[in-house]
Amino acid sequence: MKRGEMTAFISLVFVLLVGLIGAVIESASVQTAKNYRRADMDRALQSVFAEYHRELLAEYDIFGNSGRL
């Protein structure tokens, strides 16, 4: 083989590998962001349910908070 042909082949393979690695890193970043948003939503939901007033719910079927901030 000629020396220039090998260099062109290796540079094309290198570009493809760098692109693949970049795509994998970007996908991992997006999934991490989704997991953080999901965890934040779960914590917010737990916070809301932790503050409801049980007596109002039992007696009047009203979902209300206990008045604390």
CHARMM internal coordinates of N, CA and C (Angstrom, degrees):
IC EDIT
DIST 1 N 1 CA 1.4429
DIST 1 CA 1 C 1.5135
ANGL 1 N 1 CA 1 C 110.01
DIST 1 C 2 N 1.2991
ANGL 1 CA 1 C 2 N 113.85
DIHE 1 N 1 CA 1 C 2 N 153.29
DIST 2 N 2 CA 1.4493
ANGL 1 C 2 N 2 CA 118.62
DIHE 1 CA 1 C 2 N 2 CA 176.12
DIST 2 CA 2 C 1.5293
ANGL 2 N 2 CA 2 C 109.05
DIHE 1 C 2 N 2 CA 2 C -81.54
DIST 2 C 3 N 1.2832
ANGL 2 CA 2 C 3 N 115.02
DIHE 2 N 2 CA 2 C 3 N 152.13
DIST 3 N 3 CA 1.4583
ANGL 2 C 3 N 3 CA 120.96
DIHE 2 CA 2 C 3 N 3 CA -175.67
DIST 3 CA 3 C 1.5376
ANGL 3 N 3 CA 3 C 111.46
DIHE 2 C 3 N 3 CA 3 C -63.53
DIST 3 C 4 N 1.2986
ANGL 3 CA 3 C 4 N 119.94
DIHE 3 N 3 CA 3 C 4 N -38.95
DIST 4 N 4 CA 1.4598
ANGL 3 C 4 N 4 CA 123.84
DIHE 3 CA 3 C 4 N 4 CA -179.56
DIST 4 CA 4 C 1.5125
ANGL 4 N 4 CA 4 C 112.89
DIHE 3 C 4 N 4 CA 4 C -66.63
DIST 4 C 5 N 1.3297
ANGL 4 CA 4 C 5 N 117.43
DIHE 4 N 4 CA 4 C 5 N -34.78
DIST 5 N 5 CA 1.4584
ANGL 4 C 5 N 5 CA 120.84
DIHE 4 CA 4 C 5 N 5 CA 179.57
DIST 5 CA 5 C 1.5211
ANGL 5 N 5 CA 5 C 110.94
DIHE 4 C 5 N 5 CA 5 C -66.29
DIST 5 C 6 N 1.3038
ANGL 5 CA 5 C 6 N 118.00
DIHE 5 N 5 CA 5 C 6 N -41.07
DIST 6 N 6 CA 1.4545
ANGL 5 C 6 N 6 CA 121.07
DIHE 5 CA 5 C 6 N 6 CA 179.29
DIST 6 CA 6 C 1.5253
ANGL 6 N 6 CA 6 C 110.83
DIHE 5 C 6 N 6 CA 6 C -65.12
DIST 6 C 7 N 1.3150
ANGL 6 CA 6 C 7 N 117.09
DIHE 6 N 6 CA 6 C 7 N -39.48
DIST 7 N 7 CA 1.4551
ANGL 6 C 7 N 7 CA 120.97
DIHE 6 CA 6 C 7 N 7 CA 179.72
DIST 7 CA 7 C 1.5211
ANGL 7 N 7 CA 7 C 110.86
DIHE 6 C 7 N 7 CA 7 C -64.39
DIST 7 C 8 N 1.3242
ANGL 7 CA 7 C 8 N 117.86
DIHE 7 N 7 CA 7 C 8 N -42.80
DIST 8 N 8 CA 1.4651
ANGL 7 C 8 N 8 CA 121.39
DIHE 7 CA 7 C 8 N 8 CA 178.96
DIST 8 CA 8 C 1.5327
ANGL 8 N 8 CA 8 C 110.15
DIHE 7 C 8 N 8 CA 8 C -64.44
DIST 8 C 9 N 1.3166
ANGL 8 CA 8 C 9 N 118.28
DIHE 8 N 8 CA 8 C 9 N -42.48
DIST 9 N 9 CA 1.4645
ANGL 8 C 9 N 9 CA 121.82
DIHE 8 CA 8 C 9 N 9 CA 179.59
DIST 9 CA 9 C 1.5248
ANGL 9 N 9 CA 9 C 110.80
DIHE 8 C 9 N 9 CA 9 C -62.93
DIST 9 C 10 N 1.3016
ANGL 9 CA 9 C 10 N 117.09
DIHE 9 N 9 CA 9 C 10 N -46.62
DIST 10 N 10 CA 1.4668
ANGL 9 C 10 N 10 CA 120.59
DIHE 9 CA 9 C 10 N 10 CA -178.84
DIST 10 CA 10 C 1.5251
ANGL 10 N 10 CA 10 C 110.37
DIHE 9 C 10 N 10 CA 10 C -65.94
DIST 10 C 11 N 1.3283
ANGL 10 CA 10 C 11 N 118.21
DIHE 10 N 10 CA 10 C 11 N -37.56
DIST 11 N 11 CA 1.4651
ANGL 10 C 11 N 11 CA 119.55
DIHE 10 CA 10 C 11 N 11 CA 179.09
DIST 11 CA 11 C 1.5269
ANGL 11 N 11 CA 11 C 110.99
DIHE 10 C 11 N 11 CA 11 C -67.06
DIST 11 C 12 N 1.3201
ANGL 11 CA 11 C 12 N 118.87
DIHE 11 N 11 CA 11 C 12 N -36.74
DIST 12 N 12 CA 1.4636
ANGL 11 C 12 N 12 CA 121.34
DIHE 11 CA 11 C 12 N 12 CA 176.56
DIST 12 CA 12 C 1.5266
ANGL 12 N 12 CA 12 C 110.99
DIHE 11 C 12 N 12 CA 12 C -66.27
DIST 12 C 13 N 1.3154
ANGL 12 CA 12 C 13 N 117.39
DIHE 12 N 12 CA 12 C 13 N -43.34
DIST 13 N 13 CA 1.4678
ANGL 12 C 13 N 13 CA 120.67
DIHE 12 CA 12 C 13 N 13 CA 177.55
DIST 13 CA 13 C 1.5249
ANGL 13 N 13 CA 13 C 110.04
DIHE 12 C 13 N 13 CA 13 C -63.71
DIST 13 C 14 N 1.3092
ANGL 13 CA 13 C 14 N 117.32
DIHE 13 N 13 CA 13 C 14 N -40.58
DIST 14 N 14 CA 1.4580
ANGL 13 C 14 N 14 CA 121.49
DIHE 13 CA 13 C 14 N 14 CA 179.41
DIST 14 CA 14 C 1.5286
ANGL 14 N 14 CA 14 C 111.02
DIHE 13 C 14 N 14 CA 14 C -62.22
DIST 14 C 15 N 1.3196
ANGL 14 CA 14 C 15 N 117.41
DIHE 14 N 14 CA 14 C 15 N -42.90
DIST 15 N 15 CA 1.4619
ANGL 14 C 15 N 15 CA 121.31
DIHE 14 CA 14 C 15 N 15 CA 178.70
DIST 15 CA 15 C 1.5255
ANGL 15 N 15 CA 15 C 110.34
DIHE 14 C 15 N 15 CA 15 C -62.55
DIST 15 C 16 N 1.3104
ANGL 15 CA 15 C 16 N 117.82
DIHE 15 N 15 CA 15 C 16 N -41.90
DIST 16 N 16 CA 1.4615
ANGL 15 C 16 N 16 CA 121.10
DIHE 15 CA 15 C 16 N 16 CA 178.60
DIST 16 CA 16 C 1.5282
ANGL 16 N 16 CA 16 C 111.51
DIHE 15 C 16 N 16 CA 16 C -65.04
DIST 16 C 17 N 1.3059
ANGL 16 CA 16 C 17 N 117.54
DIHE 16 N 16 CA 16 C 17 N -41.77
DIST 17 N 17 CA 1.4578
ANGL 16 C 17 N 17 CA 120.43
DIHE 16 CA 16 C 17 N 17 CA 178.93
DIST 17 CA 17 C 1.5235
ANGL 17 N 17 CA 17 C 111.93
DIHE 16 C 17 N 17 CA 17 C -66.02
DIST 17 C 18 N 1.3162
ANGL 17 CA 17 C 18 N 116.51
DIHE 17 N 17 CA 17 C 18 N -41.80
DIST 18 N 18 CA 1.4650
ANGL 17 C 18 N 18 CA 119.97
DIHE 17 CA 17 C 18 N 18 CA 177.75
DIST 18 CA 18 C 1.5321
ANGL 18 N 18 CA 18 C 110.31
DIHE 17 C 18 N 18 CA 18 C -63.32
DIST 18 C 19 N 1.3038
ANGL 18 CA 18 C 19 N 117.33
DIHE 18 N 18 CA 18 C 19 N -40.08
DIST 19 N 19 CA 1.4645
ANGL 18 C 19 N 19 CA 121.09
DIHE 18 CA 18 C 19 N 19 CA 176.88
DIST 19 CA 19 C 1.5225
ANGL 19 N 19 CA 19 C 112.25
DIHE 18 C 19 N 19 CA 19 C -63.80
DIST 19 C 20 N 1.3067
ANGL 19 CA 19 C 20 N 116.76
DIHE 19 N 19 CA 19 C 20 N -41.73
DIST 20 N 20 CA 1.4635
ANGL 19 C 20 N 20 CA 121.04
DIHE 19 CA 19 C 20 N 20 CA 178.23
DIST 20 CA 20 C 1.5292
ANGL 20 N 20 CA 20 C 110.88
DIHE 19 C 20 N 20 CA 20 C -64.43
DIST 20 C 21 N 1.3109
ANGL 20 CA 20 C 21 N 116.68
DIHE 20 N 20 CA 20 C 21 N -44.98
DIST 21 N 21 CA 1.4712
ANGL 20 C 21 N 21 CA 120.24
DIHE 20 CA 20 C 21 N 21 CA 179.23
DIST 21 CA 21 C 1.5296
ANGL 21 N 21 CA 21 C 110.05
DIHE 20 C 21 N 21 CA 21 C -63.77
DIST 21 C 22 N 1.3181
ANGL 21 CA 21 C 22 N 117.61
DIHE 21 N 21 CA 21 C 22 N -41.09
DIST 22 N 22 CA 1.4611
ANGL 21 C 22 N 22 CA 120.82
DIHE 21 CA 21 C 22 N 22 CA 177.20
DIST 22 CA 22 C 1.5213
ANGL 22 N 22 CA 22 C 112.46
DIHE 21 C 22 N 22 CA 22 C -62.06
DIST 22 C 23 N 1.3290
ANGL 22 CA 22 C 23 N 117.41
DIHE 22 N 22 CA 22 C 23 N -40.51
DIST 23 N 23 CA 1.4626
ANGL 22 C 23 N 23 CA 121.49
DIHE 22 CA 22 C 23 N 23 CA 178.47
DIST 23 CA 23 C 1.5270
ANGL 23 N 23 CA 23 C 111.27
DIHE 22 C 23 N 23 CA 23 C -65.22
DIST 23 C 24 N 1.3161
ANGL 23 CA 23 C 24 N 117.18
DIHE 23 N 23 CA 23 C 24 N -40.65
DIST 24 N 24 CA 1.4651
ANGL 23 C 24 N 24 CA 120.80
DIHE 23 CA 23 C 24 N 24 CA 178.65
DIST 24 CA 24 C 1.5266
ANGL 24 N 24 CA 24 C 110.80
DIHE 23 C 24 N 24 CA 24 C -64.85
DIST 24 C 25 N 1.3181
ANGL 24 CA 24 C 25 N 116.88
DIHE 24 N 24 CA 24 C 25 N -42.00
DIST 25 N 25 CA 1.4673
ANGL 24 C 25 N 25 CA 120.54
DIHE 24 CA 24 C 25 N 25 CA 179.17
DIST 25 CA 25 C 1.5273
ANGL 25 N 25 CA 25 C 110.46
DIHE 24 C 25 N 25 CA 25 C -65.46
DIST 25 C 26 N 1.3108
ANGL 25 CA 25 C 26 N 117.70
DIHE 25 N 25 CA 25 C 26 N -42.30
DIST 26 N 26 CA 1.4674
ANGL 25 C 26 N 26 CA 120.95
DIHE 25 CA 25 C 26 N 26 CA 178.66
DIST 26 CA 26 C 1.5254
ANGL 26 N 26 CA 26 C 111.38
DIHE 25 C 26 N 26 CA 26 C -63.88
DIST 26 C 27 N 1.3215
ANGL 26 CA 26 C 27 N 116.84
DIHE 26 N 26 CA 26 C 27 N -41.56
DIST 27 N 27 CA 1.4590
ANGL 26 C 27 N 27 CA 120.81
DIHE 26 CA 26 C 27 N 27 CA 177.81
DIST 27 CA 27 C 1.5241
ANGL 27 N 27 CA 27 C 111.25
DIHE 26 C 27 N 27 CA 27 C -62.45
DIST 27 C 28 N 1.3177
ANGL 27 CA 27 C 28 N 117.00
DIHE 27 N 27 CA 27 C 28 N -41.89
DIST 28 N 28 CA 1.4653
ANGL 27 C 28 N 28 CA 120.45
DIHE 27 CA 27 C 28 N 28 CA 177.95
DIST 28 CA 28 C 1.5230
ANGL 28 N 28 CA 28 C 110.56
DIHE 27 C 28 N 28 CA 28 C -64.03
DIST 28 C 29 N 1.3138
ANGL 28 CA 28 C 29 N 117.22
DIHE 28 N 28 CA 28 C 29 N -38.28
DIST 29 N 29 CA 1.4639
ANGL 28 C 29 N 29 CA 121.19
DIHE 28 CA 28 C 29 N 29 CA 178.68
DIST 29 CA 29 C 1.5275
ANGL 29 N 29 CA 29 C 111.20
DIHE 28 C 29 N 29 CA 29 C -64.67
DIST 29 C 30 N 1.3131
ANGL 29 CA 29 C 30 N 117.17
DIHE 29 N 29 CA 29 C 30 N -42.79
DIST 30 N 30 CA 1.4662
ANGL 29 C 30 N 30 CA 121.15
DIHE 29 CA 29 C 30 N 30 CA 179.60
DIST 30 CA 30 C 1.5220
ANGL 30 N 30 CA 30 C 110.26
DIHE 29 C 30 N 30 CA 30 C -65.52
DIST 30 C 31 N 1.3176
ANGL 30 CA 30 C 31 N 117.58
DIHE 30 N 30 CA 30 C 31 N -42.90
DIST 31 N 31 CA 1.4618
ANGL 30 C 31 N 31 CA 120.54
DIHE 30 CA 30 C 31 N 31 CA 179.40
DIST 31 CA 31 C 1.5251
ANGL 31 N 31 CA 31 C 111.46
DIHE 30 C 31 N 31 CA 31 C -65.01
DIST 31 C 32 N 1.3094
ANGL 31 CA 31 C 32 N 117.37
DIHE 31 N 31 CA 31 C 32 N -37.74
DIST 32 N 32 CA 1.4629
ANGL 31 C 32 N 32 CA 120.82
DIHE 31 CA 31 C 32 N 32 CA 177.30
DIST 32 CA 32 C 1.5238
ANGL 32 N 32 CA 32 C 110.32
DIHE 31 C 32 N 32 CA 32 C -63.85
DIST 32 C 33 N 1.3204
ANGL 32 CA 32 C 33 N 117.30
DIHE 32 N 32 CA 32 C 33 N -42.69
DIST 33 N 33 CA 1.4656
ANGL 32 C 33 N 33 CA 120.75
DIHE 32 CA 32 C 33 N 33 CA 178.45
DIST 33 CA 33 C 1.5251
ANGL 33 N 33 CA 33 C 110.66
DIHE 32 C 33 N 33 CA 33 C -63.16
DIST 33 C 34 N 1.3300
ANGL 33 CA 33 C 34 N 117.68
DIHE 33 N 33 CA 33 C 34 N -40.48
DIST 34 N 34 CA 1.4660
ANGL 33 C 34 N 34 CA 120.93
DIHE 33 CA 33 C 34 N 34 CA 177.21
DIST 34 CA 34 C 1.5190
ANGL 34 N 34 CA 34 C 111.20
DIHE 33 C 34 N 34 CA 34 C -62.44
DIST 34 C 35 N 1.3246
ANGL 34 CA 34 C 35 N 116.70
DIHE 34 N 34 CA 34 C 35 N -41.23
DIST 35 N 35 CA 1.4602
ANGL 34 C 35 N 35 CA 119.90
DIHE 34 CA 34 C 35 N 35 CA -179.93
DIST 35 CA 35 C 1.5191
ANGL 35 N 35 CA 35 C 111.35
DIHE 34 C 35 N 35 CA 35 C -66.01
DIST 35 C 36 N 1.3392
ANGL 35 CA 35 C 36 N 118.02
DIHE 35 N 35 CA 35 C 36 N -38.79
DIST 36 N 36 CA 1.4550
ANGL 35 C 36 N 36 CA 120.85
DIHE 35 CA 35 C 36 N 36 CA 176.93
DIST 36 CA 36 C 1.5278
ANGL 36 N 36 CA 36 C 111.01
DIHE 35 C 36 N 36 CA 36 C -63.76
DIST 36 C 37 N 1.3343
ANGL 36 CA 36 C 37 N 117.10
DIHE 36 N 36 CA 36 C 37 N -43.41
DIST 37 N 37 CA 1.4724
ANGL 36 C 37 N 37 CA 119.80
DIHE 36 CA 36 C 37 N 37 CA 178.44
DIST 37 CA 37 C 1.5176
ANGL 37 N 37 CA 37 C 111.13
DIHE 36 C 37 N 37 CA 37 C -63.89
DIST 37 C 38 N 1.3266
ANGL 37 CA 37 C 38 N 117.04
DIHE 37 N 37 CA 37 C 38 N -40.52
DIST 38 N 38 CA 1.4602
ANGL 37 C 38 N 38 CA 120.67
DIHE 37 CA 37 C 38 N 38 CA 179.20
DIST 38 CA 38 C 1.5288
ANGL 38 N 38 CA 38 C 110.93
DIHE 37 C 38 N 38 CA 38 C -64.45
DIST 38 C 39 N 1.3176
ANGL 38 CA 38 C 39 N 117.42
DIHE 38 N 38 CA 38 C 39 N -41.57
DIST 39 N 39 CA 1.4638
ANGL 38 C 39 N 39 CA 121.15
DIHE 38 CA 38 C 39 N 39 CA 178.78
DIST 39 CA 39 C 1.5254
ANGL 39 N 39 CA 39 C 110.63
DIHE 38 C 39 N 39 CA 39 C -66.54
DIST 39 C 40 N 1.3362
ANGL 39 CA 39 C 40 N 117.42
DIHE 39 N 39 CA 39 C 40 N -39.35
DIST 40 N 40 CA 1.4660
ANGL 39 C 40 N 40 CA 120.36
DIHE 39 CA 39 C 40 N 40 CA 177.33
DIST 40 CA 40 C 1.5220
ANGL 40 N 40 CA 40 C 111.04
DIHE 39 C 40 N 40 CA 40 C -62.74
DIST 40 C 41 N 1.3177
ANGL 40 CA 40 C 41 N 116.50
DIHE 40 N 40 CA 40 C 41 N -40.81
DIST 41 N 41 CA 1.4578
ANGL 40 C 41 N 41 CA 120.33
DIHE 40 CA 40 C 41 N 41 CA 179.29
DIST 41 CA 41 C 1.5260
ANGL 41 N 41 CA 41 C 110.72
DIHE 40 C 41 N 41 CA 41 C -65.90
DIST 41 C 42 N 1.2998
ANGL 41 CA 41 C 42 N 117.49
DIHE 41 N 41 CA 41 C 42 N -41.01
DIST 42 N 42 CA 1.4696
ANGL 41 C 42 N 42 CA 120.64
DIHE 41 CA 41 C 42 N 42 CA 177.79
DIST 42 CA 42 C 1.5249
ANGL 42 N 42 CA 42 C 111.05
DIHE 41 C 42 N 42 CA 42 C -63.26
DIST 42 C 43 N 1.3213
ANGL 42 CA 42 C 43 N 117.41
DIHE 42 N 42 CA 42 C 43 N -42.21
DIST 43 N 43 CA 1.4680
ANGL 42 C 43 N 43 CA 120.43
DIHE 42 CA 42 C 43 N 43 CA 178.40
DIST 43 CA 43 C 1.5220
ANGL 43 N 43 CA 43 C 111.20
DIHE 42 C 43 N 43 CA 43 C -64.88
DIST 43 C 44 N 1.3163
ANGL 43 CA 43 C 44 N 118.07
DIHE 43 N 43 CA 43 C 44 N -40.09
DIST 44 N 44 CA 1.4613
ANGL 43 C 44 N 44 CA 120.99
DIHE 43 CA 43 C 44 N 44 CA 178.69
DIST 44 CA 44 C 1.5242
ANGL 44 N 44 CA 44 C 110.61
DIHE 43 C 44 N 44 CA 44 C -64.75
DIST 44 C 45 N 1.3159
ANGL 44 CA 44 C 45 N 117.24
DIHE 44 N 44 CA 44 C 45 N -41.99
DIST 45 N 45 CA 1.4576
ANGL 44 C 45 N 45 CA 121.24
DIHE 44 CA 44 C 45 N 45 CA 179.26
DIST 45 CA 45 C 1.5200
ANGL 45 N 45 CA 45 C 111.12
DIHE 44 C 45 N 45 CA 45 C -65.13
DIST 45 C 46 N 1.3246
ANGL 45 CA 45 C 46 N 117.35
DIHE 45 N 45 CA 45 C 46 N -42.21
DIST 46 N 46 CA 1.4610
ANGL 45 C 46 N 46 CA 120.72
DIHE 45 CA 45 C 46 N 46 CA 176.98
DIST 46 CA 46 C 1.5184
ANGL 46 N 46 CA 46 C 111.05
DIHE 45 C 46 N 46 CA 46 C -63.35
DIST 46 C 47 N 1.3104
ANGL 46 CA 46 C 47 N 117.57
DIHE 46 N 46 CA 46 C 47 N -36.77
DIST 47 N 47 CA 1.4574
ANGL 46 C 47 N 47 CA 121.93
DIHE 46 CA 46 C 47 N 47 CA 178.95
DIST 47 CA 47 C 1.5254
ANGL 47 N 47 CA 47 C 110.95
DIHE 46 C 47 N 47 CA 47 C -64.75
DIST 47 C 48 N 1.3219
ANGL 47 CA 47 C 48 N 116.60
DIHE 47 N 47 CA 47 C 48 N -41.75
DIST 48 N 48 CA 1.4672
ANGL 47 C 48 N 48 CA 120.09
DIHE 47 CA 47 C 48 N 48 CA 179.17
DIST 48 CA 48 C 1.5164
ANGL 48 N 48 CA 48 C 110.05
DIHE 47 C 48 N 48 CA 48 C -64.67
DIST 48 C 49 N 1.3101
ANGL 48 CA 48 C 49 N 118.10
DIHE 48 N 48 CA 48 C 49 N -45.84
DIST 49 N 49 CA 1.4600
ANGL 48 C 49 N 49 CA 120.43
DIHE 48 CA 48 C 49 N 49 CA -177.68
DIST 49 CA 49 C 1.5270
ANGL 49 N 49 CA 49 C 112.38
DIHE 48 C 49 N 49 CA 49 C -71.79
DIST 49 C 50 N 1.3097
ANGL 49 CA 49 C 50 N 117.88
DIHE 49 N 49 CA 49 C 50 N -21.04
DIST 50 N 50 CA 1.4599
ANGL 49 C 50 N 50 CA 119.99
DIHE 49 CA 49 C 50 N 50 CA 179.60
DIST 50 CA 50 C 1.5213
ANGL 50 N 50 CA 50 C 112.05
DIHE 49 C 50 N 50 CA 50 C -75.16
DIST 50 C 51 N 1.3205
ANGL 50 CA 50 C 51 N 118.08
DIHE 50 N 50 CA 50 C 51 N -18.28
DIST 51 N 51 CA 1.4613
ANGL 50 C 51 N 51 CA 121.81
DIHE 50 CA 50 C 51 N 51 CA -174.99
DIST 51 CA 51 C 1.5268
ANGL 51 N 51 CA 51 C 114.33
DIHE 50 C 51 N 51 CA 51 C -102.37
DIST 51 C 52 N 1.3233
ANGL 51 CA 51 C 52 N 119.70
DIHE 51 N 51 CA 51 C 52 N 4.39
DIST 52 N 52 CA 1.4537
ANGL 51 C 52 N 52 CA 117.36
DIHE 51 CA 51 C 52 N 52 CA -175.06
DIST 52 CA 52 C 1.5290
ANGL 52 N 52 CA 52 C 110.69
DIHE 51 C 52 N 52 CA 52 C -76.56
DIST 52 C 53 N 1.3214
ANGL 52 CA 52 C 53 N 115.50
DIHE 52 N 52 CA 52 C 53 N 155.37
DIST 53 N 53 CA 1.4575
ANGL 52 C 53 N 53 CA 123.78
DIHE 52 CA 52 C 53 N 53 CA -175.04
DIST 53 CA 53 C 1.5274
ANGL 53 N 53 CA 53 C 108.19
DIHE 52 C 53 N 53 CA 53 C -92.99
DIST 53 C 54 N 1.3055
ANGL 53 CA 53 C 54 N 117.35
DIHE 53 N 53 CA 53 C 54 N 111.09
DIST 54 N 54 CA 1.4692
ANGL 53 C 54 N 54 CA 121.92
DIHE 53 CA 53 C 54 N 54 CA -173.59
DIST 54 CA 54 C 1.5246
ANGL 54 N 54 CA 54 C 113.09
DIHE 53 C 54 N 54 CA 54 C -66.29
DIST 54 C 55 N 1.3234
ANGL 54 CA 54 C 55 N 117.49
DIHE 54 N 54 CA 54 C 55 N -36.33
DIST 55 N 55 CA 1.4711
ANGL 54 C 55 N 55 CA 119.68
DIHE 54 CA 54 C 55 N 55 CA -178.44
DIST 55 CA 55 C 1.5280
ANGL 55 N 55 CA 55 C 111.52
DIHE 54 C 55 N 55 CA 55 C -67.02
DIST 55 C 56 N 1.3174
ANGL 55 CA 55 C 56 N 117.09
DIHE 55 N 55 CA 55 C 56 N -39.69
DIST 56 N 56 CA 1.4699
ANGL 55 C 56 N 56 CA 119.74
DIHE 55 CA 55 C 56 N 56 CA 175.62
DIST 56 CA 56 C 1.5213
ANGL 56 N 56 CA 56 C 111.08
DIHE 55 C 56 N 56 CA 56 C -61.82
DIST 56 C 57 N 1.2943
ANGL 56 CA 56 C 57 N 116.06
DIHE 56 N 56 CA 56 C 57 N -41.72
DIST 57 N 57 CA 1.4590
ANGL 56 C 57 N 57 CA 119.82
DIHE 56 CA 56 C 57 N 57 CA -179.66
DIST 57 CA 57 C 1.5198
ANGL 57 N 57 CA 57 C 111.07
DIHE 56 C 57 N 57 CA 57 C -66.62
DIST 57 C 58 N 1.3048
ANGL 57 CA 57 C 58 N 117.37
DIHE 57 N 57 CA 57 C 58 N -42.73
DIST 58 N 58 CA 1.4611
ANGL 57 C 58 N 58 CA 120.81
DIHE 57 CA 57 C 58 N 58 CA -177.68
DIST 58 CA 58 C 1.5301
ANGL 58 N 58 CA 58 C 111.92
DIHE 57 C 58 N 58 CA 58 C -68.79
DIST 58 C 59 N 1.3219
ANGL 58 CA 58 C 59 N 116.83
DIHE 58 N 58 CA 58 C 59 N -42.37
DIST 59 N 59 CA 1.4662
ANGL 58 C 59 N 59 CA 118.99
DIHE 58 CA 58 C 59 N 59 CA -173.39
DIST 59 CA 59 C 1.5207
ANGL 59 N 59 CA 59 C 113.48
DIHE 58 C 59 N 59 CA 59 C -87.36
DIST 59 C 60 N 1.3307
ANGL 59 CA 59 C 60 N 117.19
DIHE 59 N 59 CA 59 C 60 N -41.17
DIST 60 N 60 CA 1.4714
ANGL 59 C 60 N 60 CA 120.23
DIHE 59 CA 59 C 60 N 60 CA -172.62
DIST 60 CA 60 C 1.5315
ANGL 60 N 60 CA 60 C 113.98
DIHE 59 C 60 N 60 CA 60 C -115.87
DIST 60 C 61 N 1.3134
ANGL 60 CA 60 C 61 N 118.05
DIHE 60 N 60 CA 60 C 61 N -0.94
DIST 61 N 61 CA 1.4745
ANGL 60 C 61 N 61 CA 122.37
DIHE 60 CA 60 C 61 N 61 CA -174.73
DIST 61 CA 61 C 1.5307
ANGL 61 N 61 CA 61 C 111.85
DIHE 60 C 61 N 61 CA 61 C 55.85
DIST 61 C 62 N 1.3339
ANGL 61 CA 61 C 62 N 114.67
DIHE 61 N 61 CA 61 C 62 N 39.49
DIST 62 N 62 CA 1.4660
ANGL 61 C 62 N 62 CA 121.71
DIHE 61 CA 61 C 62 N 62 CA 178.44
DIST 62 CA 62 C 1.5258
ANGL 62 N 62 CA 62 C 107.05
DIHE 61 C 62 N 62 CA 62 C -111.93
DIST 62 C 63 N 1.3165
ANGL 62 CA 62 C 63 N 114.63
DIHE 62 N 62 CA 62 C 63 N 132.40
DIST 63 N 63 CA 1.4601
ANGL 62 C 63 N 63 CA 120.18
DIHE 62 CA 62 C 63 N 63 CA 176.63
DIST 63 CA 63 C 1.5113
ANGL 63 N 63 CA 63 C 107.77
DIHE 62 C 63 N 63 CA 63 C -93.18
DIST 63 C 64 N 1.3296
ANGL 63 CA 63 C 64 N 117.60
DIHE 63 N 63 CA 63 C 64 N 107.09
DIST 64 N 64 CA 1.4574
ANGL 63 C 64 N 64 CA 121.74
DIHE 63 CA 63 C 64 N 64 CA -179.81
DIST 64 CA 64 C 1.5054
ANGL 64 N 64 CA 64 C 110.79
DIHE 63 C 64 N 64 CA 64 C -134.57
DIST 64 C 65 N 1.3225
ANGL 64 CA 64 C 65 N 116.01
DIHE 64 N 64 CA 64 C 65 N 159.26
DIST 65 N 65 CA 1.4597
ANGL 64 C 65 N 65 CA 118.61
DIHE 64 CA 64 C 65 N 65 CA 179.50
DIST 65 CA 65 C 1.5268
ANGL 65 N 65 CA 65 C 109.79
DIHE 64 C 65 N 65 CA 65 C -89.74
DIST 65 C 66 N 1.3091
ANGL 65 CA 65 C 66 N 116.07
DIHE 65 N 65 CA 65 C 66 N 169.48
DIST 66 N 66 CA 1.4525
ANGL 65 C 66 N 66 CA 121.13
DIHE 65 CA 65 C 66 N 66 CA -175.55
DIST 66 CA 66 C 1.5237
ANGL 66 N 66 CA 66 C 112.13
DIHE 65 C 66 N 66 CA 66 C -83.40
DIST 66 C 67 N 1.3046
ANGL 66 CA 66 C 67 N 119.73
DIHE 66 N 66 CA 66 C 67 N -1.64
DIST 67 N 67 CA 1.4443
ANGL 66 C 67 N 67 CA 122.91
DIHE 66 CA 66 C 67 N 67 CA 176.45
DIST 67 CA 67 C 1.5204
ANGL 67 N 67 CA 67 C 114.09
DIHE 66 C 67 N 67 CA 67 C 91.75
DIST 67 C 68 N 1.3245
ANGL 67 CA 67 C 68 N 118.42
DIHE 67 N 67 CA 67 C 68 N 0.03
DIST 68 N 68 CA 1.4573
ANGL 67 C 68 N 68 CA 120.99
DIHE 67 CA 67 C 68 N 68 CA 178.79
DIST 68 CA 68 C 1.5180
ANGL 68 N 68 CA 68 C 109.91
DIHE 67 C 68 N 68 CA 68 C -89.39
DIST 68 C 69 N 1.3126
ANGL 68 CA 68 C 69 N 115.67
DIHE 68 N 68 CA 68 C 69 N 148.60
DIST 69 N 69 CA 1.4657
ANGL 68 C 69 N 69 CA 120.16
DIHE 68 CA 68 C 69 N 69 CA 176.11
DIST 69 CA 69 C 1.4868
ANGL 69 N 69 CA 69 C 110.95
DIHE 68 C 69 N 69 CA 69 C -113.54
END
COOR INIT
IC SEED 1 N 1 CA 1 C
IC BUILD
